[in-house]
Amino acid sequence: MSEILLQNKNASMQVDTFGAYVNTLHLNGETVFFPKTELNINGSRKLRGGMHVCLPQFGPDAGEHLAQHGFGRTSDWQIAAQSENSLSLTLQAQTPGYEHVEWQLDYSLPDEKEAVATLTVRNRGDQPIRTSPGFHPYFSAEHNCFDFNGHDYDGNKISQTEFVTSPLESNVAFDRLRINIHTENLPVYALWSDRNGSYTCVEPTAEGYGFMHPADDMQFVPANGEKQFQVKIGLKAAA
């Protein structure tokens, strides 16, 4: 396990190679992610905060072969490349059905007001592989209410997860923070919070709980093919 700090002027991102986990994110000096923390929730220790990737699937697996949110967040990733403001991590898992897949996760701070996460799925095998990933950020939010694309939501009322389809560009307002989110191949947002801390999750996914439904053609990466998923988080303003 290694913790790596990326910086670009007044922006910083700390990444843990275990789980490819973003522990903290600050843009233009503002705290964007509730920091990764272990909390006592109903007598159990739970990790909350930061941001992690969910792969090969977001949410549960109807076949019960894969853990909730898959294995990406519980795996040791390898450093492929690193600079002051960027990091490339790779994972070659031995999970049955995914032995021939290379997962590459690139993090970067292109400027002090934006953070980018790009997941590239490379299928090196001779059979299609199924994936329906997502990202799970915990945005810093002191209060319950927030605005998503002009609609008001109450964090106390989304504990069962609400799925919302959004265009490429989305705008979120948490208290004083105004965030712009731009995605590629991640059009379904999961809105969720258990409000056990000052956080609310606005999570871009490929299809929501895609592995709870019969597989469709969009879920497959062809043999010797690849597919890319990306989220850009930009700080618009801090009131």
C-alpha positions in Angstrom: 0.0 0.0 0.0 1.3 3.4 -1.0 -0.3 6.8 -0.5 0.6 9.2 -3.3 -0.1 13.0 -3.3 -0.8 14.7 -6.6 -0.7 18.5 -6.7 -1.3 21.3 -9.1 -1.0 24.8 -7.6 -3.8 25.0 -5.1 -5.3 21.6 -5.8 -4.3 18.3 -4.3 -5.5 14.7 -4.4 -4.2 11.8 -2.2 -4.5 8.4 -3.7 -4.0 5.0 -2.0 -2.8 2.2 -4.3 -4.9 -0.3 -2.2 -8.2 0.0 -3.9 -7.0 2.8 -6.1 -8.8 4.9 -3.5 -8.9 8.7 -3.6 -8.5 9.6 0.1 -8.9 13.3 -0.2 -9.6 15.9 -2.9 -9.1 19.7 -2.7 -9.7 22.0 -5.6 -8.6 25.6 -5.5 -8.1 25.2 -1.7 -11.7 23.9 -1.1 -12.5 20.5 0.4 -14.4 18.7 -2.3 -14.5 15.2 -0.9 -15.3 14.2 2.6 -12.0 12.6 3.6 -11.9 8.8 3.7 -12.7 7.8 7.3 -13.6 4.7 9.2 -16.9 5.3 11.0 -18.8 3.2 13.6 -22.2 2.7 12.0 -24.7 0.6 13.9 -22.0 -1.2 15.7 -19.9 -2.0 12.6 -16.8 -0.2 11.3 -17.5 1.2 7.8 -15.3 3.1 5.4 -16.9 6.3 4.2 -15.5 9.3 2.2 -13.1 9.9 -0.6 -13.8 8.2 -3.9 -13.4 4.7 -5.1 -14.0 2.9 -8.4 -16.7 0.2 -8.6 -15.6 -2.6 -11.0 -16.5 -4.8 -12.8 -19.9 -3.6 -11.5 -21.6 -0.9 -9.6 -23.8 -2.2 -6.8 -24.7 -5.8 -6.2 -24.4 -8.9 -8.4 -27.6 -10.8 -9.0 -25.5 -14.0 -9.5 -23.9 -13.4 -6.1 -20.5 -14.2 -7.6 -19.1 -10.8 -6.9 -19.0 -8.6 -3.8 -20.9 -5.3 -3.6 -19.2 -2.9 -6.0 -16.9 -5.7 -7.3 -13.2 -6.1 -6.5 -11.5 -3.0 -7.6 -11.7 -1.2 -4.3 -10.3 -4.2 -2.4 -7.4 -5.0 -4.7 -3.7 -3.9 -4.7 -3.1 -1.7 -7.8 0.3 -1.3 -9.4 1.8 2.1 -10.3 2.4 2.3 -14.0 3.3 6.0 -14.3 3.5 9.0 -12.0 4.1 12.7 -12.2 3.5 15.7 -9.9 -0.1 16.0 -11.0 -1.0 12.6 -12.5 -1.0 8.9 -11.7 -1.6 5.8 -13.7 -2.5 2.5 -11.9 -3.1 -0.9 -13.3 -4.8 -4.1 -12.0 -4.7 -7.6 -13.3 -7.2 -9.5 -11.1 -7.5 -13.3 -10.9 -11.2 -13.2 -10.3 -12.9 -16.0 -12.4 -14.0 -14.6 -15.7 -11.7 -11.6 -15.5 -8.3 -13.2 -15.6 -7.5 -11.8 -19.0 -8.6 -8.2 -18.3 -6.3 -5.3 -17.6 -7.9 -2.4 -15.7 -6.2 0.9 -15.9 -7.1 3.9 -13.8 -5.7 7.3 -14.5 -6.0 10.2 -12.1 -5.0 13.7 -12.8 -5.3 17.4 -11.8 -5.1 19.2 -15.2 -5.5 22.5 -13.3 -6.3 23.7 -9.8 -10.0 23.6 -10.4 -10.5 20.2 -12.0 -9.9 16.5 -11.2 -10.1 13.7 -13.7 -10.5 9.9 -13.3 -10.4 7.7 -16.4 -11.0 3.9 -16.3 -9.8 1.9 -19.3 -10.9 -1.7 -19.5 -8.8 -3.8 -21.9 -10.0 -7.3 -22.7 -6.9 -9.4 -23.6 -8.9 -12.7 -23.8 -10.7 -14.4 -26.7 -14.2 -14.0 -25.1 -16.3 -10.9 -24.4 -16.3 -9.8 -20.8 -19.2 -8.1 -18.9 -18.7 -4.9 -17.0 -20.9 -2.1 -15.8 -18.7 0.1 -13.6 -19.1 3.4 -11.8 -17.3 5.8 -9.5 -18.4 6.4 -5.8 -17.4 9.9 -4.6 -18.4 11.3 -1.2 -18.9 15.0 -1.7 -18.4 17.2 1.3 -21.8 18.4 2.4 -22.5 19.8 5.8 -26.3 20.0 5.3 -28.8 17.5 4.0 -30.3 19.4 1.1 -28.5 19.7 -2.3 -29.3 20.7 -5.8 -28.7 18.3 -8.8 -29.3 19.8 -12.2 -31.9 22.3 -10.9 -33.8 19.8 -8.7 -33.8 19.8 -5.0 -33.0 16.6 -3.0 -32.9 15.8 0.7 -30.0 13.6 1.7 -32.1 12.2 4.5 -34.5 10.7 2.0 -32.1 9.0 -0.4 -30.8 6.3 1.8 -32.2 3.6 -0.6 -30.5 5.2 -3.6 -32.2 7.2 -6.3 -31.1 6.8 -9.9 -31.2 9.8 -12.2 -30.2 9.9 -15.9 -28.2 13.0 -16.8 -26.6 14.4 -19.9 -22.8 14.7 -20.3 -22.7 17.8 -18.2 -24.3 17.9 -14.7 -24.2 20.6 -12.0 -24.4 20.0 -8.3 -24.7 22.5 -5.4 -23.7 21.3 -1.9 -23.9 24.1 0.7 -21.3 26.6 -0.5 -19.7 24.4 -3.2 -20.8 24.5 -6.8 -19.6 21.4 -8.8 -19.6 20.6 -12.5 -19.4 16.9 -13.5 -18.6 15.8 -17.0 -18.8 12.1 -17.9 -18.0 9.6 -20.7 -20.1 6.4 -20.8 -21.4 7.1 -17.3 -24.9 8.6 -17.8 -26.8 7.2 -14.8 -26.2 8.9 -11.4 -26.8 7.2 -8.1 -27.9 9.7 -5.5 -27.3 8.3 -2.0 -26.3 9.2 1.6 -26.7 7.5 5.0 -25.8 10.9 6.6 -23.5 9.3 9.1 -21.1 12.1 8.3 -21.0 15.4 6.4 -21.2 13.8 3.0 -23.6 13.2 0.1 -22.8 10.8 -2.8 -23.5 11.7 -6.4 -22.1 8.7 -8.2 -21.8 8.5 -12.0 -22.4 4.9 -13.3 -22.7 3.1 -16.6 -26.2 1.7 -15.8 -26.9 1.9 -12.1 -27.3 -1.6 -10.7 -26.5 -3.1 -14.1 -25.6 -6.6 -12.8 -29.0 -6.9 -11.2 -30.6 -7.1 -14.7 -30.1 -9.4 -17.7 -26.9 -8.6 -19.6 -27.3 -6.3 -22.6 -24.9 -5.6 -25.5 -23.7 -2.4 -23.9 -22.2 -4.2 -20.9 -19.7 -6.2 -22.9 -16.2 -5.4 -23.9 -15.3 -7.6 -27.0 -12.4 -10.0 -27.2 -9.2 -8.1 -27.7 -11.1 -4.8 -27.3 -11.3 -2.0 -24.8 -13.7 0.5 -23.4 -13.2 3.8 -21.5 -15.2 5.5 -18.8 -14.4 8.9 -17.5 -15.5 11.5 -14.9 -14.3 15.1 -14.6 -15.1 17.0 -11.4 -14.7 20.7 -11.7 -15.1 23.4 -9.0 -17.3 26.1 -10.4 -17.5 28.3 -7.3 -17.5 28.4 -3.5 -20.1 30.8 -2.2 
